[in-house]
Amino acid sequence: MLGTMLVLLFATMLAEKFSEGQVLRVHCGKYYVRLFAEPHSGATTIDTVKCGADVTFIRDLGKWDEWAEVRYGKKTGYLPISLLSTDEKK
């Protein structure tokens, strides 16, 4: 029973899929998050994105990856996909 519940919870978490060109809201617990040059937290920061800002989704990096390629203003970089949502509030 618990295993089934965990599988359903995980499937629900992965259910929100984004489309290329879709505008998404950045949700975070700080004032801003770093926009990275590569899809890992050790990469160079190319800009900062304010919490609540909109970014344009380009692509995710595969079924199990936790990063998304996005456009913020004129810059293209990577954010953790867990910070992105179509919702106004998360």
C-alpha positions in Angstrom: 0.0 0.0 0.0 2.7 2.5 1.0 4.7 1.5 -2.1 1.7 2.2 -4.4 1.2 5.6 -2.7 4.8 6.6 -3.2 4.6 5.6 -6.9 1.5 7.6 -7.4 3.0 10.6 -5.6 6.2 10.4 -7.8 4.1 10.1 -10.9 2.1 13.2 -9.9 5.3 15.1 -9.3 6.4 14.3 -12.8 3.0 14.9 -14.4 3.5 18.6 -15.0 5.2 18.8 -18.4 6.1 22.0 -20.1 6.1 22.9 -23.8 8.8 24.7 -25.8 8.1 28.5 -25.7 5.8 28.2 -22.6 6.2 31.0 -20.1 6.8 29.7 -16.6 7.0 31.2 -13.1 10.1 30.8 -11.0 9.3 29.8 -7.4 12.0 30.0 -4.7 12.4 30.8 -1.0 15.0 33.5 -1.5 15.1 36.8 -3.4 16.6 35.3 -6.5 18.1 32.1 -8.0 21.1 31.8 -10.2 20.8 31.1 -13.9 23.6 28.7 -14.8 25.7 28.4 -17.9 25.5 24.5 -17.7 23.0 22.2 -16.0 24.7 21.8 -12.6 25.1 23.9 -9.5 28.9 24.2 -9.9 28.6 25.9 -13.3 29.2 29.6 -13.9 26.4 31.9 -13.0 25.3 34.0 -16.0 22.5 36.0 -14.4 20.2 36.0 -11.4 16.5 35.5 -11.7 14.1 37.2 -9.2 11.6 34.9 -7.4 8.3 35.2 -9.1 9.9 36.2 -12.4 8.8 34.7 -15.7 11.1 32.6 -17.9 10.5 30.9 -21.3 10.9 27.2 -21.3 13.2 25.8 -24.0 13.5 22.1 -23.0 14.1 19.7 -20.2 17.2 17.5 -20.3 15.5 14.1 -20.3 13.0 12.1 -18.3 15.1 11.8 -15.1 17.0 15.1 -15.2 16.3 17.9 -12.8 17.3 20.8 -15.0 15.5 22.8 -17.6 17.0 25.1 -20.3 15.2 28.4 -20.2 15.4 31.9 -21.6 15.4 34.9 -19.2 15.5 38.2 -21.0 18.1 37.8 -23.8 20.1 35.1 -21.9 19.7 31.3 -22.2 20.7 29.1 -19.3 19.7 26.4 -16.8 17.5 26.3 -13.7 16.4 23.4 -11.5 13.1 22.2 -13.0 11.6 22.0 -9.5 11.6 25.8 -9.3 9.4 26.1 -12.4 5.6 26.1 -12.6 2.7 27.3 -14.6 1.0 28.3 -11.3 0.9 31.9 -9.9 1.8 30.5 -6.5 3.4 27.3 -5.4 
